[in-house]
């Protein structure tokens, strides 16, 4: 994951849905000037590693969406 996207993920401004789609919070517009770049990625499928063991955990993503993502 890119450093900027990882930071936004940690802060709850972006997330990955359990369907492995990239989602961007509407609140990012309030705090960042270059949000257009991120909104262009909204709804895109993420690239998954070939190795199943390295793929994102769906239950962890569900937790992030329910507890961290700013929607």
C-alpha positions as MATLAB code, in Angstrom:
seq = 'XXXXXXXXXXXXXXXXXXXXXXXXXXXXXXXXXXXXXXXXXXXXXXXXXXXXXXXXXXXXXXXXXXXXXXX';
ca = [
       0.000    0.000    0.000;
       1.284    3.476   -0.823;
       2.426    5.516    2.165;
      -0.162    8.283    1.670;
      -3.019    5.811    1.296;
      -1.797    3.802    4.285;
      -1.807    6.978    6.402;
      -5.317    7.870    5.236;
      -6.421    4.298    5.984;
      -5.017    4.525    9.519;
      -6.842    7.842   10.021;
     -10.121    6.425    8.668;
     -10.359    8.587    5.543;
     -10.118    5.614    3.194;
     -10.920    1.951    3.570;
     -11.241   -1.287    1.670;
     -14.648   -2.895    1.670;
     -14.990   -6.628    2.379;
     -15.631   -6.904   -1.373;
     -12.066   -5.562   -1.852;
     -13.142   -2.183   -3.246;
     -11.312    1.039   -2.361;
     -13.591    3.577   -0.658;
     -12.969    7.222    0.186;
     -14.686    9.138    2.984;
     -16.595   12.292    2.113;
     -14.865   13.906    5.101;
     -11.497   13.851    3.354;
     -12.655   16.880    1.346;
     -12.853   18.925    4.549;
      -9.230   18.339    5.520;
      -7.214   17.695    2.362;
      -6.819   19.825   -0.735;
      -5.865   17.042   -3.138;
      -8.833   14.788   -2.507;
      -9.694   14.563   -6.210;
      -6.820   12.150   -6.669;
      -8.292    9.841   -4.041;
     -11.887   10.161   -5.238;
     -10.696    9.005   -8.668;
      -9.802    5.691   -6.978;
     -13.157    5.349   -5.191;
     -14.900    2.091   -6.079;
     -11.865    0.560   -7.750;
     -10.997   -3.050   -7.007;
      -7.717   -3.402   -5.156;
      -4.961   -5.611   -6.486;
      -4.763   -8.750   -4.404;
      -1.556  -10.700   -3.828;
      -1.369  -14.061   -5.585;
      -0.561  -15.666   -2.229;
      -3.893  -16.130   -0.433;
      -2.128  -15.888    2.943;
      -1.044  -12.313    2.161;
      -4.508  -11.051    1.219;
      -6.422   -8.665    3.497;
      -8.464  -10.301    6.219;
     -12.182   -9.716    5.557;
     -13.120   -9.602    9.246;
     -10.392   -7.009    9.902;
     -11.700   -4.937    7.000;
     -15.233   -5.197    8.375;
     -13.944   -3.977   11.755;
     -12.131   -1.075   10.086;
     -15.270   -0.108    8.173;
     -17.456   -0.204   11.293;
     -15.033    1.335   13.797;
     -12.498    3.484   11.989;
     -13.799    4.593    8.596;
     -15.302    8.079    8.658;
     -17.826    7.195    5.953;
];
